[in-house]
Amino acid sequence: MRLPEAIPSKLRFVAISLKDLGLGEVAWRARDALAVIESLRGTPVAITGADLYRVEAWGIAPLTEGWHCDRLRGEMASQYAERSRGLAAECIEDREAQAGQEVVYALLFTLQQDAA
């Protein structure tokens, strides 16, 4: 998976590879995922959804939880990007408010050239 250029190297460094699950994605712990979302502020990059994974002593396990955010008809790319990032932050904050296991978030992005 190619990450948006606006994501700083320090956040790329702390990303958790999901390669062991046969996926080309990465995931972040909640506070880092929120920082990724913040780093995209002012860019045309939307977060189209996320897959959630449970952190276990032996590794990462997929959950059946997640969300997606589609672009609305007539919605400008900049509006969609802003709305989708707000939804992503809200979903992470809501999930983290639940007691229980540690979860990591594999955010799904539009590429900047796709956002126009």
Residue pairs with C-beta under 8 A, 6 or more apart in sequence:
1 24
1 25
1 26
2 111
3 12
3 15
3 26
3 109
4 40
4 43
4 45
4 109
4 111
4 112
5 112
6 39
6 40
6 43
6 45
7 36
7 39
7 40
8 39
11 28
11 32
11 35
11 36
11 39
14 28
14 29
14 32
15 26
15 27
15 28
15 32
16 26
16 27
16 28
16 29
16 60
16 104
17 26
18 24
18 25
18 26
18 27
18 53
18 60
18 106
20 59
20 60
21 53
21 60
21 62
23 106
25 51
25 106
25 108
26 106
27 33
27 51
27 53
27 60
27 104
27 105
27 106
27 107
28 35
28 36
28 104
28 105
28 107
29 102
29 104
29 105
30 92
30 95
30 96
30 103
30 105
33 50
33 88
33 92
33 104
33 105
33 107
34 89
34 92
34 93
36 107
37 47
37 85
37 88
37 89
37 92
37 107
40 47
40 81
40 85
41 85
43 81
43 112
44 77
44 78
44 81
44 110
44 112
44 115
44 116
45 81
45 109
45 110
45 111
45 112
45 115
46 69
46 71
46 77
46 80
46 81
46 84
46 85
46 109
46 110
46 115
47 69
47 84
47 85
47 87
47 88
47 107
47 108
47 109
48 68
48 69
48 70
48 84
48 108
48 109
48 110
49 66
49 67
49 68
49 69
49 107
49 108
50 66
50 67
50 88
50 91
50 92
50 105
50 106
50 107
50 108
51 62
51 63
51 66
51 105
51 106
51 108
52 62
52 63
52 65
52 66
52 95
52 103
52 104
52 105
52 106
53 60
53 61
53 62
53 63
53 103
53 104
53 105
53 106
54 60
54 61
54 62
54 63
54 101
54 102
54 103
55 101
55 102
55 103
55 104
60 104
63 103
65 95
65 103
67 87
67 88
67 91
68 108
69 83
69 84
69 87
69 88
71 77
71 80
72 80
75 83
77 115
77 116
80 115
81 110
81 115
88 107
92 105
95 103
96 103
